[in-house]
Amino acid sequence: MAKSRKKRKSLDWDALELQAFNLRFERMSREDKLKKARRLATTFRRHNEPLPGGLKTLD
């Protein structure tokens, strides 16, 4: 009998927090940084996780 529900892939929160921290050091345009920060923030909010400091202080 085949499963009808898709198995949810677990997220590696440590890796996501590291991405948020390293975002300020990445060499990309400001617009691309903001897009990536917005995508990361959406992921954290969707799973009711607090935003990492790297996303809060991105300037």
C-alpha positions in Angstrom: 0.0 0.0 0.0 1.5 3.3 -1.1 1.6 6.2 1.3 -0.5 9.1 0.2 1.1 11.7 2.3 4.4 13.2 1.5 7.0 13.0 4.2 8.0 16.4 5.3 11.7 17.1 5.0 13.2 18.2 8.3 15.1 21.5 8.3 18.7 21.9 9.4 18.2 24.9 11.7 21.9 25.2 12.4 22.7 25.5 8.7 19.9 28.1 8.2 21.2 30.2 11.1 24.7 30.0 9.7 23.4 31.2 6.3 21.7 34.1 8.1 25.0 35.0 9.9 27.1 34.7 6.8 24.8 36.8 4.8 26.4 40.1 5.7 29.8 38.8 4.5 28.7 37.4 1.2 29.7 39.3 -2.0 26.4 40.1 -3.8 24.3 43.0 -4.7 22.2 44.6 -1.9 19.0 43.6 -3.7 20.2 39.9 -3.8 21.1 40.1 -0.1 17.7 41.4 0.7 15.9 38.7 -1.3 17.9 36.0 0.4 17.3 37.6 3.8 13.6 37.8 3.1 13.5 34.1 2.0 15.3 33.0 5.2 13.1 35.1 7.4 10.0 33.6 5.8 11.3 30.1 6.5 11.9 31.0 10.2 8.5 32.7 10.6 6.6 29.8 8.8 8.0 27.4 11.4 7.5 29.8 14.4 11.2 30.0 15.1 12.8 33.3 16.3 14.8 35.2 13.8 18.6 34.9 14.2 20.5 38.0 15.0 22.0 38.1 11.5 18.6 38.7 10.0 17.6 41.2 12.7 20.7 43.4 12.3 21.2 43.2 8.5 21.9 46.7 7.3 
